[in-house]
Amino acid sequence: MNLYLKLKIWMGKNPGTVNSSKRFVAYLVDWFVGALFMTFPLCMIWMSQKHDLEAMSEINLWMIQDGISTQMALVCALLAFACAIFYYVIIPWKIYPGQTLGKRMMGFKIVKMDGSKLGLGTLIIREVLGIMILEGAFYNISGLLRDALSILTHLNFTGILMYVGLAFSIVSAALCMLTASHRMIHDYLAKTSVDLCTNNK
């Protein structure tokens, strides 16, 4: 049995109960709601300093750096990251176990492959390392983190890391669509999958 066939069998074992279209709809909901959480501190700081409501629709760290200060842009990055952690990690850890709002809306949840309880460490590996950093094209917070790194180091990480993240995101999406397990790179990293819920209580 060749390596490709072994890899295909390994990736496809434990067939998933949630298809890729459900995951995609949940992603769209989480992309939008997560962006609202992330941009909230940027908008509040911009309004408190500049009182410019029109510019808030285009708010980003570069704009805050140019309009206020580099230090404030980095503070905004930390606050935005904290808000993203709350949405993508704390909510599925403590509020709706295994679920962001998108997953809850679509009726599925994150579970551990071995059946053990989903913990904080697993969610950090899955959501922060897997999605926000490695698969850097999936959520808005990834772009903000790249911008913050560029501002902090005075080096252009924005473009380079965006293309790396996009490559990982394409591979991850392909795994979701083409394998029976529908697991993505962040699922393999955290040893998780997604399962349909019997109820949302």
GULUM-998857 format. One record per atom (N, C-alpha, C, O, CB): residue in one letter; x, y, z. Coordinates in steps of 0.2 Angstrom, whole numbers, plus 2048, in hexadecimal, padded with zeros to 3 digits. Glycine has a CB too. Example, Ala and Ser with C-alpha at 12.3 -4.5 7.8 and 13.67 -1.06 7.14 Angstrom:
2
a8427E4827 a83E7EA827 a8427F0827 a8477EF82A a8397EA82D s8407F5823 s8447FB824 s840800827 s843806828 s8467FD81D 
//
This chain:
201
m8047FA800 m800800800 m804806800 m809807804 m7FB800806 n80380B7FB n8088107FB n806816800 n801816803 n8078137F4 l80B81B801 l80A820806 l803824805 l800826809 l810824806 y8028267FE y7FC82A7FD y7F68267FF y7F1829802 y7FC82B7F6 l7F58207FE l7EF81C800 l7EF81B808 l7E981C80A l7EF8157FD k7F481A80B k7F481A812 k7F2821815 k7EE82181A k7FB818815 l7F5826812 l7F382D815 l7EB82E814 l7E8831818 l7F7832811 k7E982C80E k7E282D80C k7DD829811 k7D882C813 k7E082B805 i7DF823813 i7DB81F817 i7DC82281E i7D6822822 i7DE818818 w7E2824821 w7E2827827 w7DE82E828 w7DB82F82D w7EA829829 m7DE832823 m7DB838823 m7D3837822 m7CF83B825 m7DD83D81D g7D183281F g7CA83081E g7C782C823 g7C182B823 g7C982E818 k7CB829828 k7C882582D k7C3829832 k7C482F832 k7CD821831 n7BF826835 n7BA829839 n7B682E835 n7B6834836 n7BD82D83F p7B282C831 p7AE83182D p7AA836831 p7A7834836 p7A982D828 g7AA83C82E g7A7842832 g7A0842831 g79D83F82C g7AA84882F t79C845836 t795845836 t79384C833 t78D84D832 t79284483C v798851832 v796858830 v79985982A v79F858829 v79885D836 n79585A824 n79885B81E n79B86281D n79A866821 n79385A819 s79F863818 s7A3869817 s79F86F816 s7A1874817 s7A8868811 s79886E813 s794874812 s792877818 s79187D819 s78E87280D k79087281D k78E875824 k794879827 k79387E82A k78C86F828 r79A876827 r7A0879829 r7A1880826 r7A3885829 r7A6875829 f7A0880820 f7A188781C f79C88C81E f79E89281F f7A0885814 v79688A81F v79188F821 v793891829 v79289782A v78A88C821 a79588D82D a79788F834 a79D893833 a79D898837 a798888838 y7A189282F y7A789682E y7A589D82C y7A88A282F y7AC893829 l7A089E828 l79E8A5826 l79B8A882B l79D8AE82C l7998A4820 v7978A582F v7948A8835 v79A8AA83A v79A8B083D v78F8A4839 d79F8A683B d7A48A7840 d7A98AD83D d7AB8B1841 d7A88A1842 w7AA8AD837 w7AE8B2834 w7AB8B9835 w7AF8BD837 w7AF8B082C f7A48B9834 f7A18C0835 f7A18C283D f7A38C783E f79A8BF832 v79E8BD841 v79E8BF848 v7A58C084B v7A68C484F v79A8B984C g7A98BC849 g7B08BC84C g7B38C384A g7B78C684E g7B58B7849 a7B28C5844 a7B48CC842 a7B18D1846 a7B58D6847 a7B38CD83A l7AB8D1848 l7A88D684C l7AB8D6853 l7AD8DC855 l7A08D484D f7AD8D0856 f7B08D085C f7B78D385C f7B98D7860 f7B18C985F m7BB8D1856 m7C18D4855 m7C28DB854 m7C68DF857 m7C58D0850 t7BD8DE850 t7BE8E584F t7BB8EA854 t7BC8F0854 t7BB8E6848 f7B78E7859 f7B48EB85E f7B98F0861 f7B88F6862 f7B08E7863 p7BF8ED864 p7C38F1868 p7C78F6863 p7C88FC865 p7C98ED86B l7C88F585D l7CB8F9858 l7C68FF857 l7C8905857 l7CD8F6851 c7C08FE856 c7BB903855 c7BA90885B c7BA90E85A c7B4900853 m7BA904861 m7B9908867 m7BF90D868 m7BE91386A m7B890486D i7C590B867 i7CB90F868 i7CB914863 i7CD91A864 i7D190A868 w7CA91285D w7CA917857 w7C591D859 w7C6923858 w7C8914850 m7BF91B85B m7BA92085C m7BB925862 m7BA92B862 m7B391D85D s7BE922867 s7C092586D s7C692A86C s7C693086F s7C2921873 q7CA929867 q7D092D865 q7CE93285F q7D093885F q7D6929864 k7CB92F85A k7CA933854 k7C3936853 k7C293B84F k7CC92F84E h7BE933856 h7B7935855 h7B593584E h7B193984B h7B693C858 d7B793084A d7B692F843 d7B2929841 d7B5924841 d7BD93083F l7AB92A841 l7A7924840 l7A8921839 l7A891B838 l7A0926841 e7A9925834 e7A992382D e7AF91E82C e7AE919828 e7A9929828 a7B592082F a7BB91C82E a7BA915831 a7BF91082F a7C191F830 m7B6914836 m7B690D839 m7B4907835 m7B6902836 m7B090D83F s7B190882F s7B090382A s7B6900827 s7B68FA825 s7AB905825 e7BB904827 e7C2902824 e7C790182A e7CD901828 e7C490781F i7C5900830 i7CA900835 i7CF8FA835 i7CD8F5834 i7C790183C n7D58FC836 n7DA8F7837 n7E08F983B n7E08FF83D n7DD8F4830 l7E58F583C l7EB8F7841 l7EF8FD83D l7F2901841 l7EF8F1842 w7F08FC837 w7F4901833 w7F1908834 w7F490D835 w7F58FF82C m7EA908833 m7E790E834 m7E791183B m7E891783C m7DF90D832 i7E790D840 i7E890F847 i7EF912848 i7F091684C i7E690A84C q7F490E845 q7FB910846 q7FC917843 q7FF91B846 q7FF90B843 d7F991883D d7FA91F83A d7F692483D d7F892A83E d7F891E832 g7F092383F g7EC928842 g7EC929849 g7EB92F84C g7E5926841 i7EF92484D i7F0925854 i7F7924856 i7FB929857 i7EB920858 s7F991E857 s80091C858 s802915858 s7FD911857 s80291E860 t808913857 t80A90C856 t80890885D t80690385C t81290B855 q80990B862 q808908869 q800906869 q7FE90186C q80A90D86F m7FC90B867 m7F590A867 m7F3904863 m7EE900864 m7F1910866 a7F690485D a7F58FF858 a7F68F885B a7F28F385A a7F9900852 l7FC8F785F l7FE8F1862 l7F98EF868 l7F78E9869 l8058F1865 v7F78F486B v7F28F3871 v7EB8F186D v7E88EC870 v7F08FA875 c7E98F4868 c7E38F1864 c7E48EA862 c7DF8E6862 c7E28F685E a7EA8E8860 a7EB8E285E a7EA8DD863 a7E78D7863 a7F28E185B l7ED8DE869 l7EC8DA86F l7E58D9871 l7E28D4873 l7F08DD875 l7E18DF871 l7DA8DF873 l7D68DB86E l7D18D7870 l7D78E6874 a7D78DC867 a7D48D8862 a7D58D1863 a7D18CD862 a7D68DB85B f7DB8CF864 f7DD8C8865 f7D98C586B f7D78BF86B f7E58C7866 a7D98C9870 a7D58C6876 a7CE8C5875 a7CB8C0877 a7D68CC87C c7CB8CA871 c7C48C986F c7C38C386A c7BE8BF86B c7C18CF86B a7C88C2866 a7C88BC862 a7C88B5866 a7C58B0864 a7CD8BC85C i7CD8B586B i7CD8B086F i7C78AE873 i7C58A8873 i7D38B1874 f7C48B3875 f7BD8B3878 f7B88AF874 f7B58AA876 f7BA8B987B y7B88B186D y7B38AF869 y7B48A7867 y7B08A3867 y7B28B3863 y7BB8A6865 y7BC8A0862 y7BF89B867 y7BF895865 y7C28A185D v7C189D86D v7C3898872 v7BF898878 v7BD89287A v7CA89A874 i7BD89D87B i7BA89E881 i7B389B881 i7B0898885 i7BA8A4885 i7AF89E87B i7A889C87A i7A8895879 i7A389287D i7A58A0874 p7AC891875 p7AB88A874 p7AE88687A p7AC88087B p7AE88886E w7B188987E w7B4886884 w7AF88688A w7AE88188D w7BB889886 k7AC88C88C k7A888D892 k7A188F890 k79D88D895 k7AB893895 i79F89288B i79889488A i79488F886 i78F88D889 i79889B886 y79688D880 y79388887C y79888387B y79C883876 y79088B876 p79987E87F p79E87987E p79F876877 p79A873874 p79D873883 g7A5877874 g7A687586D g7A3879868 g7A4877862 g7A386E86D q7A087F869 q79D882864 q79E88A864 q79E88D869 q795881865 t7A088C85E t79F89485D t79889585B t79489085B t7A4896858 l79689B85A l78F89D858 l78E899851 l788897850 l78E8A4857 g79389984D g791896846 g79088F847 g78B88C843 g797897841 k79488B84B k79388484C k78C88384F k78987E84D k799881850 r78B887854 r784886857 r77F887853 r77A883853 r78488B85D m77F88C84E m77A88D84A m779887845 m773886843 m77B894846 m77E884843 m77E87F83E m77D878841 m77D87383E m78487E83A g77D878848 g77C87184C g78186C84C g78086684C g77686E849 f78786F84D f78D86A84E f79286D853 f792873854 f790868847 k796869855 k79B86B85A k7A2868859 k7A3863856 k79886A861 i7A786B85C i7AE86885C i7AE863862 i7AC864867 i7B386E85E v7B185D860 v7B2858865 v7B9855864 v7BC85685F v7AD852864 k7BB85286A k7C284E86A k7C1848866 k7BC844867 k7C584E871 m7C6846863 m7C683F85F m7C6839864 m7C3834862 m7CC83F85B d7C983A86A d7C983586F d7C3835873 d7C2831878 d7CF835873 g7BE839872 g7B883A876 g7B983D87D g7B483E881 g7B6833878 s7BF84087F s7C0843885 s7BD84B884 s7BB84D87F s7C7844886 k7BD84E88A k7BA85588A k7BE85A887 k7C485A887 k7B9857892 l7BB85E883 l7BE86387F l7C1868884 l7BD86C888 l7B986787A g7C7869884 g7CA86E889 g7CD874886 g7CD875880 g7D086A88D l7D087988A l7D387F888 l7D987E884 l7D988187F l7D488388E g7DD879886 g7E3878882 g7E287687B g7E5878876 g7E7873885 t7DD87187A t7DB86F873 t7D887586F t7DA875869 t7D586A874 l7D4879872 l7D187F86E l7D788486C l7D6887867 l7CC882872 i7DC885871 i7E188986F i7E5886869 i7E788A864 i7E688A875 i7E6880869 i7EA87D864 i7E687D85D i7E887F858 i7EB875865 r7DF87C85E r7DB87B858 r7DA882855 r7DB88484F r7D4878859 e7D8887859 e7D588E857 e7DB893856 e7DB896851 e7D089085C v7E089385B v7E589885A v7EB895856 v7ED898851 v7E8899861 l7EE88F857 l7F388D853 l7F188B84D l7F488C848 l7F7887857 g7EC88784D g7E9884846 g7E6889841 g7E888983C g7E587E848 i7E188C844 i7DE89183F i7E189883F i7E289A839 i7D6891842 m7E289B845 m7E48A2844 m7EB8A3842 m7ED8A883E m7E38A584B i7EF89E843 i7F689F841 i7F889B83B i7FA89D836 i7FB89D847 l7F789483B l7F9890836 l7F4891830 l7F789282A l7F9889838 e7EE890831 e7E989182B e7E789982B e7E189B82C e7E388D82C g7EC89D82A g7EB8A482B g7E68A8826 g7E68AE827 g7F28A782A a7E38A4822 a7DE8A881E a7D78A7820 a7D28AA81D a7DF8A5816 f7D68A3825 f7CF8A1827 f7CB8A782B f7C58A882A f7CF89B82B y7CF8AB82F y7CB8B0833 y7CF8B6833 y7D58B7832 y7CB8AD83A n7CB8BC834 n7CE8C2834 n7D38C4839 n7D88C8838 n7C88C7835 i7D38C083F i7D88C1844 i7DF8BF841 i7E48C2844 i7D68BD84A s7DF8BB83D s7E68B983A s7E98BF836 s7EF8C0837 s7E58B3835 g7E58C2832 g7E88C882F g7EA8CD834 g7EF8D1833 g7E38CB82A l7E68CE839 l7E88D383E l7EE8D1842 l7F38D6843 l7E28D4843 l7EF8CB843 l7F58C9846 l7FC8CA842 l8018CB844 l7F58C1848 r7FB8C883B r8008CA837 r8028D1837 r8088D3837 r7FE8C7830 d7FD8D5836 d7FE8DD836 d8028DF83D d8068E383D d7F88E1836 a8008DC843 a8038DE849 a80A8DC849 a80E8DF84C a7FF8DA84F l80B8D6846 l8128D3846 l8178D8842 l81C8D9843 l8138CC844 s8148DA83C s8178DF838 s8198E583B s81E8E883A s8138E0831 i8148E883F i8158EE842 i81A8EE848 i81E8F2848 i80E8F1845 l81A8E884B l81E8E7851 l8258E684F l82A8E9852 l81C8E1855 t8268E3849 t82D8E1847 t8308E6841 t8368E6840 t82D8DA844 h82B8EA83E h82D8EE839 h82F8EA833 h8338EC82E h8338F383B l82D8E4832 l82E8DF82D l8288DD829 l8228DD82D l8328D982F n8288DC823 n8218DB81F n81F8D3820 n8218CF81B n8228DD818 f81C8D2825 f8198CB826 f8138CA823 f8108C4822 f8198C982D t80F8D0822 t8088CF81F t8078CB819 t8038C6819 t8068D681E g80B8CD814 g80B8C980E g80D8C280E g80A8BD80B g80E8CD808 i8138C1811 i8168BA811 i8118B5815 i8108B0812 i81D8BA814 l8108B781B l80C8B381F l8058B281C l8018AC81D l80B8B5826 m8028B7819 m7FB8B6815 m7FB8B0810 m7F78AC810 m7F98BC812 y8018B080C y8018AB807 y8028A480A y80089F808 y8078AC802 v8068A380F v80789D813 v80189B816 v7FF895815 v80D89E818 g7FD89F819 g7F789E81C g7F289B817 g7EE897818 g7F48A3820 l7F289F811 l7ED89D80C l7EE896809 l7EA892808 l7EE8A2806 a7F5894809 a7F788D806 a7F488880B a7F1883809 a7FE88D806 f7F5889812 f7F3885817 f7EB884817 f7E887F818 f7F588681E s7E888A816 s7E088A816 s7DE886810 s7D9883811 s7DE892815 i7E188780A i7DE883804 i7DF87C805 i7DA878804 i7E28857FE v7E5879808 v7E687280A v7E087080F v7DE86B80E v7ED87180C s7DF874814 s7DB872819 s7D3872816 s7D086D818 s7DB87881F a7D1876812 a7CB87680F a7CA87080B a7C586D80A a7CA87D80B a7CF86E807 a7CF868803 a7CE862807 a7CB85E805 a7D68687FF l7D286280D l7D185C811 l7CA85B813 l7C7856814 l7D685D817 c7C7861815 c7C0861817 c7BB85E812 c7B685B813 c7BE86881A m7BC86080C m7B885F806 m7B9858803 m7B4854801 m7B8864801 l7BF856804 l7C184F800 l7C2849804 l7C3844801 l7C78517FC t7C284A80B t7C384480F t7BC842812 t7B8847814 t7C9845814 a7BC83C814 a7B583A817 a7B583C81E a7AF83D821 a7B5832817 s7BA83E822 s7BA840828 s7B8848829 s7B684A82E s7C083F82C h7B984B823 h7B8853823 h7BC857828 h7BA85C82A h7B0854824 r7C285482A r7C685782F r7CB85C82B r7CD85A826 r7CA852833 m7CC86182F m7D186682C m7D786682F m7D8863834 m7CE86D82C i7DC86A82D i7E386A830 i7E386B838 i7E686883C i7E886F82D h7DE87083A h7DE872841 h7DB86C845 h7DC86C84B h7DA878842 d7D7868841 d7D4862845 d7D985D846 d7D985A84B d7CE85F841 y7DE85C841 y7E3857842 y7E8859847 y7EA85584B y7E785683B l7E9860848 l7EE86384D l7EB862854 l7EF860858 l7EF86A84B a7E5863855 a7E286385B a7DE85C85D a7DC85B862 a7DD86885C k7DF857858 k7DB851859 k7D485285A k7D184F85F k7DF84D85F t7D1856856 t7CA857857 t7C6855850 t7C985484B t7C885E859 s7BF855851 s7BB85584B s7B585984D s7B485C852 s7B984E849 v7B0859848 v7AA85C84A v7A4857849 v7A4853844 v7A9863845 d79F85784D d79A85384D d79385684E d79385C851 d79B84E853 l78E85384B l78785684C l785856853 l787851856 l782852847 c78185B855 c77F85B85C c77885885C c774858857 c77E86285F t777854862 t770852863 t76B857865 t765857863 t77084C868 n76E85C868 n76A86286A n76F86886C n77586686C n766861871 n76D86E86D n77187386E n770876875 n77287C876 n76F879869 k76E872879 k76D874880 k774874884 k77487588A k768870884 
//
